[in-house]
Every structure is written in structure tokens, then in C-alpha cells.
């Protein structure tokens, strides 16, 4: 479960990684799939607008329904709901629902409700994440935990989960409720596994991709899968969109790993460095540990086990020494290429073009991490 929305990111400075000069060459050779979906704008905000503009009516409907959902709670709980449900963000998962549905025609009200359900589950995981990470900022505002305390935050996160399942039960088929329940279980299980592996480099390296597919990729997958199901897509088309969602979700999490280590709170709109403080071992750290000499490996483990904010400079020095940024970028692009290939089984459509453009946007955001 991750907090950041990469759509909120701007160019991040990584001056301590200047030695990795080959990154620019790699990014310059980035694979593209057709010209129709390429993102050419150097302005991230403009690039994102180009993707979401065709589905803005859908996203407005999602926002309106989220606002209504905030008032479905007990009156004394409404302030928490309003804060969590209306606290900015660009609704990445609802955007995935809209674009995936657009592969088969126009999204309808059933897709809007599905997007609201997924967004509520996502927000519930963030509320709980912020408690565990002791994070104070989310999307540029105080977290629910920082504003009202951990007890309220935990219980309210539970309320969000329950409200999402209540909405899912309103569909005439049990398929939606079943899929939502399974996805929620998977996300929470992934978080448990990551928590068990804190500060355990060997275990975290072994299960890293499995964990991020569970705790991050699952809601991306659910967004694409429910959109396809509600559009009566063919089984192979539904499978392709599930593969797309899982691959993009994995790429997104690796990008998030990089931003949490190298970004700023002003750029990300949330508390950074919480992964290190809690002993969560993200991809750049695991790569450094894997490549390090026995002496440096022990030093890195000691820095994380006995974490203090001033340890960041030493950690960054090890990340630079073992050149972990370039392979992190390569892994992001590998996942994005898997996502692009998955979409080839779908007929050309505005939705498919939008999904392809989304992969380009994440590649663009990754490229923005490179020192100019």
C-alpha cells in the first residue's frame, strides 16, 4: 500500500547520483508503441491532463459520488470521511477504470461505482499506512492519524473498508463483491508480509516482487479487471487488462521506492523517508545490499537496523557506489513494456490509447528523476 500518486510528482533532484551517466542513454532509447499515445509535453501537469481530459466527466462523477459517500457515515464521523475522501489526489485508479472501460465503449454508472469502491479501499489502506508509518502528511495535508489520532484513524479505515464492501454488494451479481473482497484480502496480506520482512534483507529480496504485486499491483489489477468485467469483455481481453494492471502497478511501486529515497516532501505531497524509518526495504536498497561487499553489506544493515535521520547520507553514498538507480529505472521500463505488450490483444480504441499513454507518462516521470 503506497501513498504517493506519481501524477502529483514534479522533477526531483538526485544530485548525489551524478556518476550514473548511462541512465540518459538508456532513457533516450526508451521503447515506444506507436506515435498515437506518445506523451511529448515536458510539463508533467500538461501530460497528465492530456491523458485524463477524455475521461474528465467520468472522474467528476467519481468525485461527486465520493462526496455523497462521505455523508453516508454517522454525522460525527463525517468530518473524517470528508477529510479522507475529498483530500485532493488525481484518482489514478478511477482513471484506470475509465480508460480500461473505454477499450470497449463508453463507461457507464456501474463503472463509476466500481471506481468509487476501489478508491475507498485505496484510501482505507492509506489511512492505515499512515498510522503504521507515523506519517504526518498526505497529499499536502495532515493525515487522519496526525489530525485525530491513531485510534480514530484505525477505526475509520475499517469503516472505509466496510462501506466499500457495502457498495459492492449492491451489484446484481456477486462477482464484484467477491473480486473486491479478494483484492482487499490480498492487499492487506501483502502489507503483512512486508511488515514481517522489515530489516530482513534476505527475506525481502526473495519476496520483493510478490509483495509489491500484492500490496500495490492488486488494486491496479482490480481496476482494470472490474472495468473489463462490467463491459462484458472476452476472457482473453479481461486477462490482458489484468496483466496490464499488475505490470503498471509494479512499475509504479518501484518508482515510488525511488521517490521515497531521493525525493522531497514538497515534490511528493506526503511524508518521505518513512520506509527507512520503519525498516521497509525497497528496491534500490535491496539492489545495493545484493551488490555490496560483505563489509558494505554489514554497514548498510547496521544503518537500517539502527536508523537515524542522519544515516540518510551514508545510505545514499552506498546507493551511489553500487549504482542502484539505473537498474531501478531499467526495471520500471521492463514492467512498462510488459504492460504495453499486454494491450496488443485489444482492438484500437480511445481507451487503449489512453492506457498506452499512461505507460509513457510513468516513463516520463521516471526520466524526470535523472539529473539534467
N, C-alpha and C positions, 0 to 999 in steps of 0.2 A: 504494500500500500504506500503509495507515494503521494507527496504533497504537491510538488511543483507541477504547473501546467507549462509545457515548453512554449506554448503560444504566448506566454507573458514575457519570455526571455528577450533580452537585447544582447548586443555584443559584449562578451565577457573577456576581461584581460587575463592572460595566462603568461605573464612576462617571465615567470620562473621556468618555463618550458621552451625557451627560445632555441635550445640545442636541437630540437626535433625538426630540422628543416625539411625533411622529406614529406611532412604532412601536406604541405601546399601542393606538391606534385601529385600526391595521391588524390587529393580532393579535386584537383583540376581534371583528373581523368575519371571523375565520378560517372557511373553508368546512368544514362537517361533512357527512358522508354517512350519514345515519340515526342514530338515537339508540342503537341496539343496540351500537355499537362505541365510543361516546364514552368518553374517559377523564376522569372527573370528580374524581379524587383529586388534591389539591395536593401529595401526598407522592410524589416520583418512585419511590421504592422500592416503595411500595404499588401504584402504577400499573403498574410493570413486573411485579410479582407477579400482578396481575390478568390480564395477557396470557399469562404462561408457566405459570400454575397448571394449565391443562388439559393441557399437554404435558410436565409435570414427569417422568412416568415415562419418556418418550422421552429427555429431557435426562439423566436419571440413567443410562440405558443408554448414551448417548454418552460420558458421563464414565467409566463403567466400561470401555468399550472403549478409550478413550484411555489409561487406566491400563494396560490389558493391552498396548497398543501400545508403551508406554514400555519394557516388558520384552522386546520383540522385538529390541531392539538388542543389540549386543555388551555384555557386562557392564560394561566400562569406560566405555561411552557412556551407560549407563542413567541416571546422575545428571543429565546434561544433558537427557535426554529427560523425566525426571520433573519437572525444574525448568520446562521449557518447556510440557509438556502438562498439567501439573496446577497451573499457577500462576494460579488464580483465573479471573476473567472470567465473563461470563454467557452465553457461547456464542450470540451473536446469529445467526450463520449457521446453526448447527444448529436454532435456533428457527425460522428461515425455512423450513428443510426440513420441520420438523414441521408448521408451520401450512399451508404450501403443500400438503403431502400430505393434511392434514385437509380440504382442499377436495373430496376425492374418496373419503373414508373414513378408516379408521384407519391411521396409519403402521405399517410393519412392519420387520422386521430389515434388509431391503435399504435402507430409508430411513435407518436408524441408521448403517449402514456408509457410506452416501453422506455423511452429516453428518460423520462422523469423518474421511473423506478430505478434505472441504472445510476442516474446521477445521485439519487438519495442514498443508495448503497455506497457509492463512492464517497459521498460526504460523510456518511457514518464512519467509514474506515479512517477518514482524515481526522475526525473528532477524536477517535480512539488513538490514532497515531500520535497526535499532539500531546495526549496525556502521557503515553509511554516515553516519548522523546523529550518531554518537558519543553516543548516548543511554545514560544510566546507570540509568534507572528505567522499568520496565514493569509496570503493574498493581500498583504499590506495592512491587515487589521489584526487586533488581538484575537487569539484563538479562543474557542469556547472555554477551554480549561483556564487560560490566563484571565479571562473576564469573569468567570463564575465559579471556578474551582474544579478540581479533578472529579469529585463525586458527581456533580451535576453533569459534567462532560461525559462520563462513562454511561450514566443512565440515559442521557439524551441521545447518545449514539445508539443505544439499544432501541430507543423509541423510533429513530430513523429507520433502522433495520426492519422493525415490526411494521411501520407504516408502508414501507416499500413492498413487503410481502402482502400486506392487505390490498394494495393496489393491484398487485399481480394476480390475486385471487379473483378479481373482477372479470378476467377474460373468460370467454365461453369454453375455452379449452384449459386443461390442467398443464399443458406443455409449458406455458410461460412461467407459471408459478414454480414448476419443477426445475426449469432451467435457471431461474433466479435463485432458488434455494441452493441448488448445487454450486452455482458460481459463488454465492456468498460463503458457503462452507469452504470452497477451495481457496478463496482469498484469505479467510481467517486462518486456515490451516497453513498456508504459505507464510503468513506472518509468525505463526507459532514456530515453524521450522527455522525461520531466520533468527528468532529470539533464542532458540536453543543453541544456535551456532555462533552466538556473539563471542568475539575474541578467539574463536577456534578456526584458525586459518585453514587447516587441512580439511575440516568438515565443510566449511563454507565454500572452498574452491571446488570440492567434489559436487556439491549440490546447487551451485550458484544459479545456473540457468533454469533448473527445475523450480527453484524457489521464486525467481522473478516471473516465470511464466504463470505461477500460481497466484502470487500476490499482486502482480501488476498486469500481466498479459490477460488474465482471466476476464476482467471487465471489458477490455478491448475486444476480446473474442466474443463475449456475450453481446456486446453492442452490434457487432456485425451479424452474428448468428440470429438474434431475435429479429433484426431487420429483414433478413432473408426469409425466415420462417413466416413472418407476418405478411410477406409479399408473395407467399406460395412459390418460392424458388425451387428449382430442381435440386435433388440431393447433391449432385456434384458442384452446383453453384453455391449451395449453402456451405459445403465443405471448403470450397475455395475461399469464401469470405471468412470462415473461422480461421483458416491458415493465415490469411492476411492480418486479421486482428491480433493473433498471437505473435506474429513476427514484428508488427509495428509496436506492440506493447513491449516486447523485449528490447527493441532499439530505443524506445522512449526511456526505459529504465536505465539502460547503460548511459544514455545522455544525461539523465538525472544524476547518476552517480558522479559523472564528471563535474556537473554544475555544483553539486553539494560540496565537492572538494575544492574547486577552483573559483567558484562564483562569488557574488556579493549578495547580501540580503536586498539591496536596492534593485538589483537585476532580477532576482528570483521572486521577490514579493513574499518571502517566508523565511523562517529561521534556517540558517545553514550551519553545517558542522555538527548537526545533531547525530548523524550516523557515527562519526568518530567518537563523540562523547558517550554514546551508548554501546560502543564496541561493534557496530554493524559493519561488516566487511564487504565493501563494494568493489566493483570490478577493477578499477585502477590499483587499489590496494592489494587485491589478490594477485594481479599480474606482477606487481613489484615483489611480493613475497615469493612467488613462483620462480622469478628470475634471479633473486638475490643470492649473494654468497651466504654461507652459514652465519658469518658474523653480522652482516646487514639484516639477514632474516631475523635473527635474535633481537637486533636493535629495533626493528620495526614492530615485532611482537611486544617488546617492552614499552614502546611509545604508546601503543594502543591499550595495553593492559593497565598502564599507569597514566591514563590520559589526563593531560592538562592543556588548556588552550595554547600555551606557548610551545607545545610539541608540534604544532602545525608546520612550522618552518622546517623542522627536521624531517617530518613525513614528506613534505613537498620535495625536499632535496633528494630523498630516496626515489620518489616517483620520477623525478627528472633523470636521476642517474641510470635508472633501469628503463627509461623511455616507455612509460606505460600509456601515454596519451595517444600516440599514433596507433598502436594496436586496438585501443578502445574505439577510436574513430573507424578503424577497419571493421571491427565487429558490428558497429552500428550500420555501416553501409552493407555488410553481408546480410544482416537481417532485413534491411530495406529492400534489397534485391530479391530476397525470398518473397517478401510481400508483393513486389511488383509482378513477379512471375505467377504468383497465385491468381492474380486478376486476369490473366490471359485467357482463362476459360470463359470469362464473362463477355457478353456482347458489348460493343462500344455503346456508351451512354454517358449522359452528364454525370451520373453518379460514379461510374468507373473513372472518368477523367478527374473528378474531384478527389477520389481516393489516391490515384496516382500522384496528383499534385500535392497531396498531404505527405507522401513519402519524400517528395522533393523539398517540401518546406522543412521537414525534420533534418534532412541533409544540409539544407541552407543554415539552419540554426546550429548544427554541429560545426559547419565551416566557420561560423562566426566566432567560435572559440579559438580559432587559430590566430596567433599574434600577427598583426599586419605590419 
